């Protein structure tokens, strides 16, 4: 019997000068980046959490605690790849990723395909199974005021765990 599961992921990071902005493993031309223990890839973190949630394997903080120096400045694509491997070991395959980045600036539309491709490659799935959307917060709240960036993700798994 085939099992279908969905997991939801969400992450937020403060904007920080002097750091690179990386979304879905792709460096983004920007005068700021995101603050975090790892490379602060808010999109990769949201998708990682969604995979772990769908497979009932805990959350990103459980697997990659920000108190562990091994994850200091880590490439978040390694975290994402590890979460996808854990899900596969539990008998699941990633069917679909739907994600949204919420950030006032810079405009991201030219990065959509490179981000989708990088995520698909990391997850070992076809690019047409990865959706990435970009929104602003319409100048409302910390994101809208340019103090933070958020990402949301829903991941669908199929298989039998």
DABELDA-V59366 format. One record per residue. N is the residue number from 0. SS is DSSP state (@ for helix, = for strand, . for the rest). OMEGA is omega in radians with two decimals (999 if undefined). BURIAL is b if it has 9 or more other C-alpha atoms within 8 Angstrom, else e. Layout:
n={N & N}
ss={SS & SS}
omega={OMEGA & OMEGA}
burial={BURIAL & BURIAL}
This chain:
n={0 & 1 & 2 & 3 & 4 & 5 & 6 & 7 & 8 & 9 & 10 & 11 & 12 & 13 & 14 & 15 & 16 & 17 & 18 & 19 & 20 & 21 & 22 & 23 & 24 & 25 & 26 & 27 & 28 & 29 & 30 & 31 & 32 & 33 & 34 & 35 & 36 & 37 & 38 & 39 & 40 & 41 & 42 & 43 & 44 & 45 & 46 & 47 & 48 & 49 & 50 & 51 & 52 & 53 & 54 & 55 & 56 & 57 & 58 & 59 & 60 & 61 & 62 & 63 & 64 & 65 & 66 & 67 & 68 & 69 & 70 & 71 & 72 & 73 & 74 & 75 & 76 & 77 & 78 & 79 & 80 & 81 & 82 & 83 & 84 & 85 & 86 & 87 & 88 & 89 & 90 & 91 & 92 & 93 & 94 & 95 & 96 & 97 & 98 & 99 & 100 & 101 & 102 & 103 & 104 & 105 & 106 & 107 & 108 & 109 & 110 & 111 & 112 & 113 & 114 & 115 & 116 & 117 & 118 & 119 & 120 & 121 & 122 & 123 & 124 & 125 & 126 & 127 & 128 & 129 & 130 & 131 & 132 & 133 & 134 & 135 & 136 & 137 & 138 & 139 & 140 & 141 & 142 & 143 & 144 & 145 & 146 & 147 & 148 & 149 & 150 & 151 & 152 & 153 & 154 & 155 & 156 & 157 & 158 & 159 & 160}
ss={. & . & = & = & = & = & = & = & = & = & = & = & = & = & = & = & . & . & . & . & = & = & = & . & . & = & = & = & . & . & . & . & = & = & . & . & . & . & . & . & . & @ & @ & @ & @ & @ & @ & @ & @ & @ & @ & @ & @ & @ & . & . & . & . & . & @ & @ & @ & @ & . & . & . & . & . & @ & @ & @ & . & . & . & . & @ & @ & @ & @ & @ & @ & @ & @ & @ & @ & @ & @ & @ & @ & . & . & = & = & = & = & = & = & = & = & = & = & = & . & . & . & . & . & . & @ & @ & @ & @ & @ & @ & @ & @ & @ & @ & @ & @ & @ & @ & @ & . & . & . & @ & @ & @ & = & = & = & = & = & = & . & . & . & . & . & @ & @ & @ & @ & . & . & . & = & = & = & = & = & = & = & = & = & = & = & = & . & .}
omega={-3.13 & -3.13 & 3.05 & -3.14 & 3.06 & 3.08 & 3.13 & 3.07 & 3.11 & 3.06 & 3.10 & 3.06 & 3.06 & 3.02 & -3.11 & 3.06 & 3.04 & 3.09 & 3.09 & 3.04 & -3.12 & 3.13 & -3.12 & 3.12 & -3.09 & 3.05 & -3.10 & 3.09 & -3.08 & 3.09 & 3.10 & 3.04 & -3.13 & -3.12 & 3.09 & 3.14 & 3.09 & 3.08 & 3.04 & 3.09 & -3.03 & -3.14 & 3.11 & 3.13 & 3.14 & 3.14 & 3.08 & 3.13 & 3.13 & 3.10 & -3.12 & 3.12 & -3.13 & -3.13 & -3.11 & -3.09 & 3.11 & -3.11 & -3.05 & 3.13 & 3.12 & -3.10 & -3.05 & -3.06 & -3.13 & 3.04 & -3.11 & -3.11 & 3.14 & -3.12 & 3.12 & -3.14 & -3.11 & 3.02 & -3.07 & 3.08 & 3.05 & 3.10 & 3.14 & 3.13 & 3.14 & 3.12 & 3.13 & 3.09 & 3.08 & 3.12 & 3.12 & 3.11 & 3.10 & 3.06 & -3.10 & 2.95 & -3.13 & -3.13 & -3.04 & 3.03 & 3.01 & -3.04 & 3.11 & 3.00 & 3.11 & -3.03 & -3.11 & 3.14 & 0.00 & 3.04 & -2.96 & -2.98 & -3.13 & -3.13 & -3.03 & -3.09 & 3.10 & 3.11 & 3.13 & -3.12 & -3.14 & 3.11 & 3.14 & 3.12 & -3.13 & -3.09 & -3.11 & 3.06 & 3.13 & -3.12 & 3.14 & 3.05 & -3.11 & 3.08 & 3.08 & 3.13 & 3.14 & 3.13 & 2.92 & 3.10 & 3.07 & 3.09 & 3.14 & 3.06 & -3.07 & 3.12 & -3.13 & 3.10 & 3.10 & -3.13 & -3.06 & 3.01 & 3.12 & 2.96 & 3.09 & 3.12 & 2.96 & 3.12 & 3.07 & 3.08 & 2.99 & -3.12 & 3.13 & -3.11 & 999}
burial={e & e & e & e & b & b & b & b & b & b & b & b & b & b & b & b & e & e & b & b & b & b & b & b & b & b & e & b & e & e & e & b & b & b & b & b & b & b & b & b & b & b & b & b & b & b & b & b & b & b & b & b & b & b & b & e & e & e & b & b & e & e & e & b & b & b & e & e & e & e & b & b & e & b & b & b & b & e & b & b & b & e & b & b & e & e & b & b & e & b & b & b & b & b & b & b & b & b & b & b & b & b & b & b & e & e & e & e & e & e & b & b & e & e & b & b & b & b & b & b & b & b & b & e & b & e & b & e & b & b & b & b & e & b & b & b & b & e & b & e & e & e & b & b & b & b & b & b & b & b & b & b & b & b & b & b & b & b & b & b & e}
